[in-house]
Amino acid sequence: MNTKAHWEKVYETKQPHEVSWTQAVPQTSLDFIHSFGLPKSASIIDIGGGDSNLADHLLAEGYTNITVLDISAAAIQRAKNRLGDKADSINWIISDITDFEPETSYDIWHDRAAFHFLTSEMQINKYVSIITKAVNQYMVIGTFSENGPKKCSGLDIKQYSEASMVRTFEAAFEKIRCKTEDHITPFNTTQNFIFCSFRKKGA
């Protein structure tokens, strides 16, 4: 099964309480976004954010320029159904991140639990190439830490430390800060994440 088919099946067959990544309130992501101090008109893209509640919270806070990208059409449709008429305020993109060709640039690039599914050097280099072109100012990446799981949804992932995260992006980005946190899944298991925020060099 290819990657897109895998995720379509997940979102067609499982409810939010049946997948590990669900968060009612993505507080860490919101805190990082707030920390940049940008206006509510800032352009924000959420990578792999198909059925995440982040867009809901950003809309509720008054942000007006939100894009959500996900490989799964089913995930995005589920989010649209949840948001109702508010979904029209969001730019939705169905794409594998490594195939993404941005038509605009973004003030904030947010990625919680998508990047760590890129396990080959070629995929990671492609991601870095995309963000180098697409990000104007800030980036937040949340991945499984070295104390986190080694698989998710039956797929291998790549774990990161603060040092390896910084090395991955250092050509074009400088670290602002990193933090680890335990995410408690809907079925009461614990996953350790590392989140790092970055500033585009020269921004």
Secondary structure, 3 states (H helix, E strand, C coil): CCHHHHHHHHHHHCCHHHCCCCCCCCHHHHHHHHHCCCCCCCEEEEECCCCCCHHHHHHHCCCCEEEEEECCHHHHHHHHHHHHHHHHHEEEEECCHHHCCCCCCEEEEEEECCHHHCCCHHHHHHHHHHHHHHEEEEEEEEEEECCCCCEECCEECCCECHHHHHHHHCCCEEEEEEEEEEEECCCCCEEEEEEEEEEECCC
